[in-house]
Amino acid sequence: MALEAEFPALVTPDSPTQRVGGQPVDAFPAVVHRVPMLSLDNTYDEEELREFHGRVLKNLGDIPVAYVAEPKIDGVGISLTYTNGTLSRGVTRGDGERGDDVTQNVRTIRTLPLVLLGEEATRGEIEVRGEVFLSREAFESIN
């Protein structure tokens, strides 16, 4: 940090010092999503699942259908924007139309790349959507 303080030109977006977001933010600014972040429907009984399958078959006709199911991991929906390969914004799902700008918070996630590699990834803007979650083991370790 001392080196970067003395020579600000050496600060890069992927520097370890950029992982920590400085002072805590009291209020997160709202950001309107360019494309709404819609949620997925859940089902909790067999009848709803059969109705869903019927709608799929009706809309697809003779096209073969296969499904993949996995346990639900409940976290926070997030939209990450990379500009010219560098993380420029992290926004929560919010109400689907607008979310909170949590860029400083997502920078602390060690497994989240601050800079993308590859020629295609470093040109223009790329939006990546996913789910941020904390495993029970990590939660217990923090607490």
QUIVEN-V950181 format. One record per residue. N is the residue number from 0. RES is the residue in three letters. PHI is phi in whole degrees, -180 to 180 (* if undefined). PSI is psi in whole degrees, 0 to 359 (none if undefined). Layout:
n:res:phi:psi
N:RES:PHI:PSI
N:RES:PHI:PSI
This chain:
n:res:phi:psi
0:MET:*:323
1:ALA:-64:319
2:LEU:-62:315
3:GLU:-68:326
4:ALA:-66:321
5:GLU:-77:327
6:PHE:-128:79
7:PRO:-57:335
8:ALA:-66:342
9:LEU:-83:351
10:VAL:-71:125
11:THR:-118:156
12:PRO:-60:334
13:ASP:-99:13
14:SER:-65:141
15:PRO:-56:332
16:THR:-70:343
17:GLN:-88:358
18:ARG:-74:328
19:VAL:-93:134
20:GLY:-89:21
21:GLY:70:220
22:GLN:-72:145
23:PRO:-61:147
24:VAL:-96:126
25:ASP:-73:318
26:ALA:-136:135
27:PHE:-92:132
28:PRO:-67:143
29:ALA:-81:142
30:VAL:-129:133
31:VAL:-84:128
32:HIS:-71:136
33:ARG:-63:319
34:VAL:-123:127
35:PRO:-54:144
36:MET:-95:94
37:LEU:-79:156
38:SER:-98:162
39:LEU:-92:147
40:ASP:-80:147
41:ASN:-108:157
42:THR:-136:145
43:TYR:-122:1
44:ASP:-141:162
45:GLU:-64:323
46:GLU:-62:317
47:GLU:-63:322
48:LEU:-66:319
49:ARG:-65:321
50:GLU:-64:318
51:PHE:-60:313
52:HIS:-60:320
53:GLY:-61:318
54:ARG:-65:321
55:VAL:-63:311
56:LEU:-62:320
57:LYS:-62:319
58:ASN:-81:333
59:LEU:-96:342
60:GLY:69:237
61:ASP:-89:5
62:ILE:-73:129
63:PRO:-61:145
64:VAL:-120:134
65:ALA:-134:146
66:TYR:-121:154
67:VAL:-127:132
68:ALA:-123:147
69:GLU:-148:156
70:PRO:-61:145
71:LYS:-78:131
72:ILE:-109:120
73:ASP:-96:117
74:GLY:-139:215
75:VAL:-119:124
76:GLY:-65:137
77:ILE:-139:146
78:SER:-119:123
79:LEU:-111:130
80:THR:-111:129
81:TYR:-111:128
82:THR:-111:119
83:ASN:51:39
84:GLY:89:356
85:THR:-113:134
86:LEU:-58:121
87:SER:-115:338
88:ARG:-161:142
89:GLY:-125:126
90:VAL:-131:134
91:THR:-70:163
92:ARG:-64:322
93:GLY:60:229
94:ASP:-92:8
95:GLY:97:329
96:GLU:-94:323
97:ARG:-144:148
98:GLY:-138:183
99:ASP:-93:138
100:ASP:-77:108
101:VAL:-117:32
102:THR:-53:313
103:GLN:-62:325
104:ASN:-71:316
105:VAL:-69:338
106:ARG:-64:340
107:THR:-83:351
108:ILE:-78:110
109:ARG:-63:330
110:THR:-86:358
111:LEU:-95:122
112:PRO:-71:133
113:LEU:-83:336
114:VAL:-134:134
115:LEU:-91:151
116:LEU:-108:156
117:GLY:105:144
118:GLU:-60:315
119:GLU:-65:324
120:ALA:-75:345
121:THR:-104:14
122:ARG:-117:124
123:GLY:76:208
124:GLU:-113:139
125:ILE:-129:133
126:GLU:-110:130
127:VAL:-119:130
128:ARG:-117:143
129:GLY:-169:201
130:GLU:-126:132
131:VAL:-102:127
132:PHE:-144:163
133:LEU:-120:125
134:SER:-67:157
135:ARG:-57:318
136:GLU:-61:315
137:ALA:-67:320
138:PHE:-60:313
139:GLU:-66:324
140:SER:-65:318
141:ILE:-66:320
142:ASN:-82:none
